Amino acid sequence: MRTVRVLGVDPGLTRCGVGVVEGTPGRPCSLVDVAVITSEPEDDLAARLLNLDRRLTDLIDKHRPDSVAVERVFSQHNVRSVMGTAQASAVAILVAARAGLPVHTYTPSEVKAAVTGSGQADKRQMTTMVTRLLRLNSPPRPADAADALALAICHVWRGGTREKIENAWRKAVSR
């Protein structure tokens, strides 16, 4: 398997975590960059979405990832929060598509299981594992940054396995 670079996005309008890692399935990944894109809740929605679009575009241009992993929006009790998350997620997917990059979405449980071994891990456990797996001196802060890195790690490990299966299937079908 070749080394891949993945941009992970933990979508949000007020705080959108973004992490870039490199790695191969089954091996430790390395940190390339981590950031949190912010906007003020009282700002115009269109301006907030445009800010997110521009910042994500800049990060893709800067880091040239092979693919993008975005947290899949799931139902919450707070409809307003889910709407903002869904809008931010859509911007991330659109920016990746515009750049010609494959996009993969993962549920929080899938990411937790890939990174900690348990789909029920809490924020503290996730941050601890991301810190260990990337061999960082201190935990990424805020939690949105750690979550974005966890998404990227999840995709390196699971996406690589998925790629192997798809390649084997293509070979079998073409025979």
C-alpha positions as CSV (number, residue, x, y, z in Angstrom):
1,M,0.0,0.0,0.0
2,R,1.2,3.5,-0.8
3,T,1.2,6.3,1.7
4,V,-1.9,8.5,1.4
5,R,-2.6,12.0,2.6
6,V,-6.1,12.6,4.0
7,L,-7.8,15.8,5.0
8,G,-10.3,15.1,7.8
9,V,-13.2,17.5,8.5
10,D,-15.3,17.7,11.6
11,P,-18.0,20.0,10.3
12,G,-19.4,22.9,12.2
13,L,-20.3,26.5,11.4
14,T,-18.9,28.1,14.6
15,R,-15.9,25.7,14.8
16,C,-14.9,23.4,12.0
17,G,-12.0,21.1,12.8
18,V,-9.6,20.2,10.0
19,G,-6.7,17.8,10.2
20,V,-4.3,16.4,7.6
21,V,-2.4,13.2,8.2
22,E,-0.3,10.8,6.1
23,G,-0.1,7.1,6.5
24,T,-0.7,3.6,5.3
25,P,-3.3,1.1,6.7
26,G,-2.2,-0.6,9.9
27,R,0.7,1.7,10.5
28,P,1.0,4.9,12.6
29,C,0.1,8.0,10.7
30,S,2.0,11.3,10.9
31,L,0.5,14.8,11.4
32,V,0.8,17.2,8.5
33,D,-1.4,20.0,9.8
34,V,-4.3,20.7,12.1
35,A,-6.6,23.8,12.3
36,V,-9.9,25.0,13.4
37,I,-11.9,27.3,11.1
38,T,-14.1,29.6,13.1
39,S,-16.9,32.1,12.5
40,E,-19.1,34.1,14.8
41,P,-22.7,32.8,15.3
42,E,-24.1,36.3,14.8
43,D,-22.4,36.7,11.4
44,D,-24.5,36.3,8.2
45,L,-24.9,32.6,7.3
46,A,-23.8,33.2,3.7
47,A,-20.6,34.9,4.9
48,R,-19.9,32.0,7.3
49,L,-20.4,29.4,4.6
50,L,-18.2,31.4,2.2
51,N,-15.5,31.7,4.8
52,L,-15.6,27.9,5.3
53,D,-15.4,27.4,1.5
54,R,-12.4,29.7,1.1
55,R,-10.5,28.3,4.1
56,L,-11.1,24.6,3.1
57,T,-10.1,25.4,-0.5
58,D,-6.9,27.1,0.7
59,L,-6.0,24.0,2.9
60,I,-6.6,21.6,0.0
61,D,-4.4,23.8,-2.3
62,K,-1.7,23.9,0.4
63,H,-1.7,20.2,1.4
64,R,-2.8,18.4,-1.8
65,P,-4.6,15.5,0.0
66,D,-5.4,12.3,-1.9
67,S,-8.9,12.2,-0.4
68,V,-11.2,13.9,2.2
69,A,-13.0,12.3,5.1
70,V,-16.0,14.1,6.5
71,E,-18.0,13.2,9.6
72,R,-21.5,12.0,8.6
73,V,-24.2,14.2,10.0
74,F,-26.4,12.3,12.4
75,S,-29.7,13.2,14.1
76,Q,-29.4,15.2,17.3
77,H,-32.1,16.7,19.6
78,N,-31.0,20.2,18.7
79,V,-32.3,20.8,15.1
80,R,-30.5,24.2,14.8
81,S,-27.2,22.6,15.6
82,V,-27.8,19.7,13.1
83,M,-28.7,22.2,10.4
84,G,-25.4,24.1,10.8
85,T,-23.4,20.9,10.9
86,A,-25.1,19.7,7.7
87,Q,-24.5,23.0,6.0
88,A,-20.8,22.9,6.9
89,S,-20.6,19.3,5.9
90,A,-22.1,20.1,2.5
91,V,-19.5,22.9,2.0
92,A,-16.7,20.5,2.8
93,I,-18.0,17.9,0.4
94,L,-18.5,20.5,-2.3
95,V,-15.0,21.9,-1.9
96,A,-13.5,18.4,-2.2
97,A,-15.6,17.6,-5.2
98,R,-14.6,20.8,-6.9
99,A,-10.9,19.8,-6.3
100,G,-11.6,16.4,-7.9
101,L,-11.0,14.6,-4.7
102,P,-12.8,11.5,-3.5
103,V,-15.0,12.1,-0.4
104,H,-15.8,9.5,2.2
105,T,-18.1,10.0,5.2
106,Y,-17.9,8.2,8.5
107,T,-20.3,8.2,11.5
108,P,-18.9,9.2,14.9
109,S,-19.2,5.5,16.0
110,E,-17.1,4.3,13.0
111,V,-14.4,6.8,13.8
112,K,-14.4,6.0,17.5
113,A,-14.2,2.2,16.7
114,A,-11.3,2.7,14.2
115,V,-9.3,5.0,16.5
116,T,-10.0,3.5,20.0
117,G,-11.4,0.1,19.3
118,S,-14.7,1.1,20.9
119,G,-17.6,2.8,19.1
120,Q,-18.7,4.2,22.5
121,A,-15.4,6.1,23.3
122,D,-15.8,9.6,24.8
123,K,-14.1,12.8,23.8
124,R,-11.3,12.4,26.3
125,Q,-10.5,8.8,25.1
126,M,-10.6,10.0,21.5
127,T,-8.2,12.9,22.2
128,T,-5.8,10.6,24.1
129,M,-5.7,8.1,21.3
130,V,-5.2,10.7,18.6
131,T,-2.3,12.1,20.6
132,R,-0.7,8.7,21.0
133,L,-1.3,7.5,17.5
134,L,0.2,10.7,16.0
135,R,3.0,10.7,18.6
136,L,2.1,14.3,19.6
137,N,3.7,16.1,22.6
138,S,0.3,17.6,23.6
139,P,-3.3,16.9,22.8
140,P,-4.8,18.8,19.8
141,R,-7.2,21.5,21.1
142,P,-10.1,22.1,20.9
143,A,-11.8,18.8,20.6
144,D,-12.9,19.7,17.0
145,A,-9.2,19.5,16.0
146,A,-8.8,16.1,17.6
147,D,-12.0,14.8,15.9
148,A,-10.8,16.0,12.5
149,L,-7.5,14.2,13.0
150,A,-9.4,11.0,14.1
151,L,-11.5,11.2,10.9
152,A,-8.3,11.4,8.8
153,I,-6.7,8.5,10.7
154,C,-9.9,6.4,10.3
155,H,-9.9,6.9,6.6
156,V,-6.2,6.1,6.2
157,W,-6.8,2.8,7.9
158,R,-10.3,1.9,6.7
159,G,-10.1,3.6,3.3
160,G,-6.9,1.7,2.5
161,T,-8.6,-1.6,3.3
162,R,-11.6,-0.6,1.3
163,E,-9.3,0.3,-1.6
164,K,-7.6,-3.2,-1.4
165,I,-11.0,-4.9,-1.5
166,E,-12.2,-2.8,-4.5
167,N,-9.0,-3.5,-6.4
168,A,-9.3,-7.2,-5.7
169,W,-12.9,-7.1,-6.9
170,R,-12.0,-5.3,-10.1
171,K,-9.3,-7.9,-10.9
172,A,-11.7,-10.8,-10.2
173,V,-14.4,-9.3,-12.4
174,S,-12.1,-8.5,-15.3
175,R,-10.9,-12.1,-15.6
